[in-house]
Structures are given as C-alpha cells and as structure tokens.
Amino acid sequence: MLQKLLEKQFTVAPEAMNQLFQRDVSNVLHYLSVSFNQHILYIFNHGAKFNNSIENPPDHLYSRPDHFDSRPDHLTLPT
C-alpha cells in the first residue's frame, strides 16, 4: 500500500514529461543560438582591428569588448 501511494505521489504523466523535455531542449537551443550569434557579431565588429595585426600587433589579441584600450600610443602618431 505504501509503495502504491509513493508511486502515485512521485510519478509524472508521460505528456508532462514530454512537455518538460521539450521546454528544456528549447531553452538549450535558444541559449546556443544566442551565444553563437554573439560570437559572430563580435568577430564582425572587431574584424577590422585584427586585419592590421601583422604591422601593429595588439597587446591582447583576444581582449573582451568591454575593456577599452586606453594606451596613449594607440591615440598618437609615432615620431
């Protein structure tokens, strides 16, 4: 009797399990899609900075976009 009571208490209907699984898969796919789009946008937005890296290599090639480069030599012409 106790086992039947526990089975009723802790079993989940198959359709509810299916909905939970679909929701979790949808959340994971959405996260991957947003993350991928952010990486692509970062590459496009910062691609020009890497094009002249042969002549003027940056100190931090893979710097995060929220770090502003405030080196004075970056703002003035060489003498």
Sine and cosine of phi, psi and omega as CSV:
sin_phi,cos_phi,sin_psi,cos_psi,sin_omega,cos_omega
0.00,0.00,-0.70,0.71,0.03,-1.00
-0.88,0.47,-0.62,0.78,0.01,-1.00
-0.90,0.43,-0.65,0.76,0.03,-1.00
-0.90,0.43,-0.64,0.77,0.02,-1.00
-0.90,0.44,-0.69,0.73,0.02,-1.00
-0.91,0.41,-0.62,0.78,0.02,-1.00
-0.89,0.45,-0.66,0.76,0.03,-1.00
-0.92,0.39,-0.60,0.80,-0.07,-1.00
-0.94,0.34,-0.63,0.78,-0.17,-0.98
-0.94,-0.35,0.10,1.00,0.05,-1.00
-1.00,0.01,0.55,-0.84,0.01,-1.00
-0.90,-0.44,0.69,-0.72,-0.01,-1.00
-0.88,0.47,0.57,-0.82,-0.03,-1.00
-0.85,0.53,-0.60,0.80,0.00,-1.00
-0.93,0.36,-0.55,0.84,0.06,-1.00
-0.93,0.36,-0.63,0.78,0.05,-1.00
-0.89,0.46,-0.66,0.75,0.00,-1.00
-0.89,0.47,-0.67,0.74,0.02,-1.00
-0.91,0.42,-0.66,0.75,0.03,-1.00
-0.90,0.44,-0.67,0.74,0.01,-1.00
-0.90,0.44,-0.70,0.71,0.01,-1.00
-0.89,0.46,-0.63,0.78,0.01,-1.00
-0.91,0.42,-0.69,0.72,0.00,-1.00
-0.90,0.43,-0.68,0.73,0.02,-1.00
-0.90,0.44,-0.65,0.76,0.02,-1.00
-0.89,0.45,-0.67,0.74,0.02,-1.00
-0.89,0.45,-0.67,0.74,-0.01,-1.00
-0.91,0.41,-0.70,0.71,0.01,-1.00
-0.90,0.44,-0.63,0.78,0.04,-1.00
-0.89,0.45,-0.71,0.71,0.01,-1.00
-0.87,0.49,-0.71,0.71,-0.01,-1.00
-0.90,0.43,-0.63,0.78,0.00,-1.00
-0.90,0.43,-0.73,0.69,0.00,-1.00
-0.90,0.43,-0.68,0.73,0.00,-1.00
-0.89,0.45,-0.69,0.72,0.01,-1.00
-0.89,0.46,-0.70,0.72,0.01,-1.00
-0.89,0.46,-0.62,0.79,0.02,-1.00
-0.91,0.41,-0.63,0.77,0.02,-1.00
-0.92,0.39,-0.66,0.75,0.01,-1.00
-0.90,0.43,-0.70,0.72,0.02,-1.00
-0.89,0.46,-0.63,0.78,0.02,-1.00
-0.88,0.47,-0.67,0.74,-0.01,-1.00
-0.90,0.43,-0.70,0.71,0.00,-1.00
-0.92,0.40,-0.64,0.77,-0.04,-1.00
-0.95,0.30,-0.47,0.88,-0.06,-1.00
-0.93,-0.36,0.18,0.98,-0.02,-1.00
-0.91,0.42,-0.60,0.80,-0.03,-1.00
-0.91,0.42,-0.54,0.84,0.00,-1.00
-0.91,0.40,-0.52,0.85,-0.05,-1.00
-1.00,0.05,-0.23,0.97,-0.05,-1.00
-0.91,0.40,-0.61,0.79,-0.01,-1.00
-0.99,-0.17,0.46,0.89,-0.04,-1.00
-0.96,0.29,-0.24,0.97,0.04,-1.00
-0.95,0.30,-0.71,0.71,-0.02,-1.00
-0.98,0.21,-0.60,0.80,-0.09,-1.00
-0.70,-0.71,0.99,0.17,-0.09,-1.00
-0.93,0.36,0.72,-0.70,0.03,-1.00
-0.95,0.30,0.42,-0.91,0.03,-1.00
-0.91,0.41,-0.68,0.74,-0.02,-1.00
-0.85,-0.52,0.99,-0.13,-0.08,-1.00
-0.90,0.44,-0.59,0.81,-0.04,-1.00
-0.94,-0.34,0.73,0.68,0.01,-1.00
-0.96,0.28,0.48,-0.88,0.00,-1.00
-0.97,0.25,0.52,-0.85,-0.07,-1.00
-0.92,0.40,-0.32,0.95,-0.03,-1.00
-1.00,0.07,0.03,1.00,0.08,-1.00
-0.99,-0.16,0.90,-0.44,-0.03,-1.00
-1.00,0.08,0.73,-0.68,-0.01,-1.00
-0.99,0.14,0.95,-0.32,-0.07,-1.00
-0.93,-0.37,0.43,0.90,0.03,-1.00
-0.92,0.39,0.71,-0.71,-0.02,-1.00
-0.91,0.41,-0.52,0.86,-0.01,-1.00
-0.93,0.35,-0.28,0.96,0.04,-1.00
-0.98,0.22,-0.34,0.94,-0.09,-1.00
-0.97,-0.25,-0.27,0.96,-0.06,-1.00
-0.89,-0.45,0.36,-0.93,0.05,-1.00
-0.99,0.13,0.54,-0.84,0.04,-1.00
-0.94,0.35,0.54,-0.84,-0.02,-1.00
-0.94,-0.33,0.00,0.00,0.00,0.00
